[in-house]
Each structure stands twice: as C-alpha cells, then as structure tokens.
Amino acid sequence: MVAPSRYPRKALSRKRSEKTRSIEFPGCYPVRLRRDEIEGHEGRFEYWEADTETAWTLREPTSLYHERPSQRLARLTERIAAFRGSPIETFGSPDVLVRDANGERHRIMQADQMVYLHPERDQPEGASVEVGEDVLPNVVLEADLTTDVRRGKLWLYESWGFPEVWVEVPKRRLPSSPRGRPSGLTIYLLGSDGYGEATASLAFPGWTAAEIHSALNEDVMSLMTIEALRRVGRALGEREGTTPEDDPVLGAERREGHAAGIREGRSAGRLEVLSELLHNLLSAKGIQISSRLGAKAEALTAVPLDAVMAAASECHDEADFLRRADALLQR
C-alpha cells in the first residue's frame, strides 16, 4: 500500500538488511521468561522471544504520561466513528503473536494501541493478533516516553506487514525521557520498500501528523480538533457510503433536533398568521392595539383558531378581548 502523492513518504535512512543485524529496546531491561511460563504470564512487556526465552520489560513503571496518548486516541476515534456513521474499535495492547513452524509461540510483542476501522469484519477472533492468521489493525500507536521504538519494534512491525504505525513522543516528559528528541508524532506507512514517513494518515484520510499530535496532548478538546475529527469522519463516510445519521447516538440526536425544528417552525408560522388575523380584524373594528396583544397572541396559538376569532369578533375593545382571551386559556 503506497501513500498518496500529496502526502509524500520519506524513506527510512537504513535499509532493511542493515536493521536485521540487531533489535534493540531502549528503556527496557531483559528478564528470563521461559516458554512454559509465557502463556500464564500477566505482566506487561515490550517483546518476548522463544529463542532466548527473554522478555524485555520497561525500566520505568507505566505512568499517566505514557498511557494518555493511547486512551485519548480511543476517545478521538469514537468521535470520528460517529461522524462517519459506523463503529471503529480500539483494543489497547493485546499480544501480537508470531508462531513457529510447529505452531508454538515464537515471538510476542505488545503495542500501546490498535485501531480497527471495520471491527465487524476484521477484528481478531482470539485473545491476540496472530501474524499470518488475523487481519492486522489499520493503525498501531506507540508512545515513546522513555523508549525508542525505531530501534526495534518498528522494524518488527515492518517485517510483519503492519500497514500504518504512529510513533508519538508526548509533550509531557519524565526526567528519564531521552534528551534531544522533540515531541511530535511520526506516521510510518508501509510501501514496497518498507516504511516511509508521511505527513498525514492513509487510514484516516487527511488527518495530519501535526493534528493528531495536538489532539493527543490537549487537556480539553479544542474546536480545531473537533473540526478535524468531523472532516476525517465525513471523508471516511463519503468513501464508504455512510453519514452521521447512521450512527445510533448522533443520528437519534439529529432526528430529534430536526423534529424540534419543525415543531418550532410550525409554531412560529402559526403565531405569525394569528397575529396578522387579530390585527386585521380588530383594526377593522376601530379598536386600538397595544403591545399587550402581541404578548397574548403567542399563548393563544395553543387555542383553536375559531374560538380566538370569535372572541375578537365579539369584543368591544382591546381590554375586553384580553379578558376573553384569558378565559379561553383557562379552559
């Protein structure tokens, strides 16, 4: 899958053959984890391989700063899904599993967030994403707070065929965060020659790296972000033939608002007609009209029109009409 020309890809600086020489996991330390222990292991790690029975675990405990981008992305994609009119699913950090020729676990890696644009047909059926068996997620997010996925995990994603990976370096940092690496989000798209950097997502058309980075780091969702989510959701909907009306929540709200608008429109039209009829009839009788009549007319829109016209025909002056009108409203 090649990125569109308007979002040019920049080839990675090292060739794939050079990257296979070593896989590094900065910010992690190795822990012995035997093959017979891995199935029941509940702790988090970045990567595990059967050849050495080693798991690479984060040196720093998981912090709010690390978890925030992945949780925020889940909420952002919910908004995009509503504007598109069909669900988008995020799965957090399930295992990415590679089996050997005998069907045994060979490599396991854990992402920070996975996004499936069409969960109804594409999401994995088991507890992990099995490379070569399951449909891979449309987007994987990695948050580099104390790590650098470019030196290990990114190459593995590339070799396994993951179509799009986002690497987020959060604005909020820790004392142990690598120095000299500016905050920002980098989009890697898979092409015939491996990953290349792009300025915007292919999975979420038109959503730029700068917009995504800003949205992941906001304390309160800005109008700029909301407009970007709306734009991307509508673009997805146009491509797939869905609209916000197809979303069960947003669609219901819009239908209710539309019905309320019709009711308000009918009420406003009825008031205009009633006011004009009363003005014409009372003026024809030589009755002077004040602002009190206008205020009363709005309430009289709930009264049958023939009863209001009868009161106007029988009254002697405006005060008499207003008394008759009060009597009608009290019925």
C-alpha positions in Angstrom: 0.0 0.0 0.0 1.6 3.3 -1.1 0.8 6.7 0.3 -0.9 9.3 -1.9 1.4 11.7 -3.6 0.1 14.7 -1.8 1.4 13.1 1.5 4.9 12.2 0.3 6.8 9.4 2.0 10.4 9.8 3.2 12.3 6.6 3.1 13.9 5.4 6.3 17.6 6.1 6.5 18.7 2.4 6.9 17.9 -0.5 4.6 16.0 -3.5 6.0 19.1 -5.7 5.7 21.1 -3.4 7.9 18.3 -3.2 10.5 18.2 -7.0 10.9 21.7 -7.0 12.5 20.3 -6.1 15.9 17.0 -5.4 17.6 17.2 -3.0 20.5 14.7 -2.0 23.1 15.9 1.3 24.7 14.3 2.0 28.1 13.9 -1.8 28.8 15.8 -4.5 30.6 15.8 -8.2 29.8 14.1 -10.7 32.1 14.2 -14.5 31.8 10.7 -15.8 31.0 10.6 -19.5 30.0 8.4 -20.8 27.1 6.3 -22.8 29.6 5.6 -19.6 31.6 4.6 -17.3 28.9 1.0 -18.5 28.5 0.1 -17.7 32.1 2.2 -14.5 32.4 0.1 -11.5 33.2 2.7 -8.8 33.4 3.4 -6.3 30.7 6.5 -6.4 28.5 7.5 -4.9 25.2 8.8 -8.0 23.5 9.4 -11.7 24.1 11.2 -14.3 22.0 11.4 -18.1 22.4 14.9 -18.5 21.1 16.4 -16.8 24.2 13.3 -17.1 26.5 13.8 -13.4 27.2 11.2 -10.7 27.8 12.1 -7.0 27.5 10.4 -5.0 30.3 10.1 -1.3 30.7 12.6 0.2 33.2 10.1 2.8 34.4 6.7 2.0 35.8 3.8 2.8 33.5 2.8 6.4 34.0 -0.1 8.6 33.2 2.0 10.4 30.6 2.6 7.1 28.8 -0.9 5.9 28.9 -2.6 9.1 28.0 -2.0 9.1 24.2 -3.4 5.6 23.8 -6.5 6.4 25.9 -7.0 9.7 24.1 -6.8 8.0 20.7 -9.6 5.7 21.7 -11.9 8.6 22.5 -10.9 10.5 19.4 -11.7 7.6 17.1 -15.1 7.3 18.8 -15.9 10.8 17.6 -14.6 10.0 14.1 -16.8 6.9 14.1 -19.9 8.9 15.0 -19.2 11.4 12.1 -18.6 8.5 9.8 -21.7 6.7 10.9 -20.2 3.3 11.6 -18.1 1.9 14.6 -14.3 2.0 14.9 -12.8 -0.3 17.6 -9.6 0.2 19.7 -8.1 -2.8 21.5 -5.4 -1.3 23.7 -2.3 -3.5 24.0 -3.2 -7.2 23.1 -0.3 -9.5 22.2 1.0 -9.5 18.7 1.8 -13.2 18.3 4.1 -15.0 15.8 4.1 -18.8 15.9 6.9 -21.1 14.7 6.5 -23.9 12.2 5.2 -26.2 14.9 2.5 -23.7 15.9 4.3 -22.8 19.2 4.7 -19.2 20.4 7.9 -17.8 18.9 7.7 -14.0 19.3 5.3 -11.8 21.2 5.1 -8.0 21.1 2.7 -5.6 22.8 1.6 -2.3 21.2 0.2 0.7 23.1 -3.0 0.9 21.0 -4.5 -0.8 18.0 -7.3 0.6 15.8 -9.6 -1.4 13.5 -11.7 0.7 11.1 -14.0 -2.2 10.4 -14.3 -4.3 13.5 -17.4 -6.1 12.4 -15.4 -8.0 9.8 -11.7 -7.6 10.6 -11.1 -7.9 14.4 -9.3 -10.9 15.6 -11.3 -13.8 17.0 -8.9 -14.9 19.6 -7.1 -13.2 22.5 -4.2 -12.0 20.5 -3.4 -10.7 17.0 -1.7 -13.6 15.2 0.5 -12.5 12.3 -0.3 -14.5 9.2 -3.7 -15.5 10.5 -5.6 -12.4 11.6 -6.3 -9.2 9.7 -3.8 -6.7 11.0 -5.0 -3.4 12.6 -5.3 -0.4 10.3 -3.2 1.7 12.7 -0.9 0.9 15.6 0.1 3.6 18.1 3.3 3.5 20.0 4.1 6.1 22.7 7.8 6.8 23.1 8.1 8.4 26.6 11.1 6.5 27.8 11.7 4.2 24.9 12.6 4.4 21.2 10.6 2.0 19.0 12.6 3.0 15.9 15.5 0.8 17.1 13.5 -2.5 17.5 9.7 -2.6 17.5 9.3 -0.5 14.3 11.3 -2.9 12.3 9.3 -5.9 13.6 6.0 -4.1 12.6 7.5 -3.5 9.2 8.7 -7.2 8.7 5.3 -8.4 9.8 3.4 -6.2 7.3 1.6 -3.7 9.6 0.3 -1.1 7.2 0.5 2.1 9.4 2.3 2.8 12.6 2.2 6.1 14.6 5.0 6.9 16.9 4.1 9.6 19.5 6.6 11.4 21.6 4.4 13.1 24.2 4.7 16.8 25.2 4.8 15.9 28.9 8.1 14.2 29.6 9.8 12.4 32.5 13.3 13.0 33.9 14.2 9.6 32.3 12.9 10.6 28.9 15.6 10.6 26.2 17.0 14.1 25.7 17.3 15.7 22.3 14.2 14.1 20.9 11.5 16.7 20.3 7.8 15.9 21.0 5.7 15.1 18.0 4.0 12.3 16.1 5.5 10.5 13.1 3.4 8.4 10.7 5.0 5.4 9.1 3.3 4.0 6.0 4.2 0.6 4.6 5.3 0.6 0.9 7.1 -1.7 -1.4 10.4 -0.6 0.1 9.3 -0.8 3.7 8.2 2.0 6.0 8.4 5.7 5.0 7.4 8.8 6.8 4.3 10.6 5.8 2.7 13.9 6.8 -0.8 12.5 7.0 -2.6 9.2 7.7 -3.7 6.9 5.0 -6.2 5.0 7.2 -7.8 8.3 8.4 -7.7 10.4 5.2 -6.4 13.9 5.6 -5.7 13.6 9.4 -2.2 15.1 9.6 0.6 14.1 12.0 0.5 17.6 13.5 -3.2 17.5 14.1 -3.0 14.0 15.7 -0.2 15.1 17.9 -2.1 18.2 19.1 -5.2 16.2 19.7 -3.4 13.5 21.8 -1.9 16.1 24.1 -4.8 18.5 24.7 -6.2 18.9 28.2 -9.5 19.9 26.7 -10.5 19.0 23.2 -10.2 22.2 21.0 -12.5 23.4 18.3 -9.7 22.8 15.9 -9.5 19.1 16.9 -13.3 18.7 16.7 -13.3 20.2 13.2 -10.5 17.8 12.2 -12.4 14.8 13.6 -15.5 15.9 11.7 -13.6 16.3 8.5 -11.9 12.9 8.7 -15.1 11.2 9.7 -17.0 12.7 6.8 -14.3 11.7 4.4 -14.5 8.1 5.6 -18.2 8.2 5.3 -18.1 9.5 1.8 -15.8 6.7 0.9 -18.0 4.1 2.4 -21.5 5.5 1.9 -22.4 6.3 5.5 -23.3 9.5 7.3 -23.7 10.7 10.9 -27.4 9.7 10.5 -26.3 6.1 10.6 -24.7 6.5 14.0 -27.2 5.3 16.6 -26.5 8.2 19.1 -25.7 11.1 16.8 -28.4 10.0 14.3 -31.0 9.9 17.1 -30.0 13.4 18.3 -30.1 14.8 14.8 -33.6 13.3 14.2 -34.8 14.7 17.5 -33.3 18.1 16.7 -34.9 18.1 13.2 -38.3 17.3 14.7 -38.0 20.0 17.3 -37.0 22.4 14.5 -40.1 21.5 12.5 -42.3 22.0 15.6 -40.7 25.4 16.3 -41.1 26.3 12.7 -44.8 25.4 12.7 -45.3 27.3 16.0 -43.6 30.4 14.6 -45.7 30.2 11.4 -48.9 29.8 13.4 -48.1 32.8 15.6 -47.4 35.0 12.5 -50.7 34.0 11.0 -52.7 34.5 14.2 -51.1 37.9 14.9 -51.9 39.1 11.4 -55.6 37.9 11.6 -56.1 39.6 15.0 -54.5 42.8 13.9 -56.7 43.0 10.7 -59.9 42.1 12.5 -59.5 44.4 15.5 -58.3 47.3 13.3 -61.3 46.9 11.1 -63.5 47.4 14.2 -61.6 50.5 15.0 -60.0 49.1 18.1 -56.6 50.5 19.1 -54.0 47.8 19.6 -51.0 47.8 22.0 -48.1 45.6 22.7 -50.2 43.6 25.1 -52.0 42.0 22.2 -48.7 40.6 20.7 -47.7 39.1 24.1 -51.1 37.4 24.4 -51.1 36.1 20.8 -48.2 33.7 21.5 -50.1 32.0 24.2 -53.3 31.9 22.1 -51.5 29.7 19.4 -52.5 26.7 21.7 -56.2 27.6 21.4 -58.4 26.6 18.5 -58.4 29.4 15.9 -62.2 29.6 15.6 -62.5 30.3 19.3 -59.9 33.1 19.1 -61.6 34.7 16.1 -65.0 34.5 17.8 -63.6 36.4 20.9 -62.1 39.0 18.6 -65.4 39.5 16.7 -67.4 39.9 19.9 -65.1 42.1 21.9 -65.6 45.9 22.4 -62.0 47.0 22.9 -58.6 45.5 23.4 -59.1 45.1 27.2 -62.3 43.2 26.5 -60.5 40.9 24.1 -57.7 40.2 26.5 -60.2 39.2 29.2 -61.9 36.9 26.7 -58.5 35.5 25.7 -57.7 34.8 29.4 -60.9 32.9 29.7 -60.0 30.8 26.7 -56.6 30.0 28.1 -58.1 28.9 31.4 -60.4 26.3 29.9 
